[in-house]
Amino acid sequence: MLTLFAKGFALGLAIAAPVGPIGLLCIRRTLADGPALGFATGLGAATADAAYGAVAGFGLAAVADAMMAGRTWLAALGGIVLLWLGWRTATAAPAARAADGGGARSLVVAWSTTVLLTLTNPATILSFAAAFAALGLGEWAGDHGASLVLVLGVFLGSAAWWLGLSLAVARLRARIGPAALAWINRLGGGALVLFGLIAIYAALV
């Protein structure tokens, strides 16, 4: 079971590590609102990754088929959310220092928006299914206990990445002035808008 957990942990790290819209959100929110809100953002992605890992690990074919059937409107919804977040990021006024995160409600909002964004990419199920096959994890498909250990590893591996990223970015915050942060907001917001446009285009073609 320990080996299985380690494989899940490594898979969670590998899924979370590539830079994308969630990574940009985590970095920007850490800079603007502190590491707690940045980590809450990443934790939303880890939650969605675990959910997709559960679909693949427990062999929930009906759920996977339903989400793949609705991938067009899911991708369009994700694109719209990214456009909104990109606009808000690009037009946000930089603070002289990181805020305290705004309390529990802000943490829940940061977490939930990232869960939504990550879940609007149902192709992630295919990525997990392919990874499970490559790592030889298909043999555990009928074992619910083993699948649970695997999904827990995926979640903790992904969460570990986001915790490390938010803490690393927070250490750099003191070296970034308001002018530089304004440019980070503009560039990050523009990148999020671009990701949103790509998602909407992919949904339409």
DAPEGI-V719239 format. One line per field, one symbol per residue. ss: DSSP state (2 for helix, 1 for strand, 0 for the rest). phi: phi as a letter, one per 40 degrees, with the letter a starting at -180 (. if undefined). psi: psi as a letter, one per 20 degrees, with the letter a starting at -180 (. if undefined). A space follows every 50 residues. Layout:
ss = ???
phi = ???
psi = ???
This chain:
ss = 02222222222222222000222222222222202222222222222222 22222220002222222220222222222222222222222000000000 00022222222222222220002222222222220002220002222222 22222222222222222222222220022222222222222222222222 22220
phi = .ccccccccccccccccdcaccccccccccccbhcccccdcccccccccc ccccccccgcccccccccccccccccccccccccccccccccccccaccc gggcccccccccccddccccbccddccccccccccgccccdcbccccccc ccccccccccccccccccccccdccbcdccccccccccccccccdccccc ccccc
psi = hhggghggghggghhhgppahggggggghgghjrhghghhghhgghghgh ghhggghikmhggggghhhjhghghgghggghgghgghghjppqqhqprj ijahghggggghhhggghijmiihghggggggghjkihijhiohghhggg hgggghgghhghggghhghhhihhiorhghhghgggggghhggggggggg ghhh.
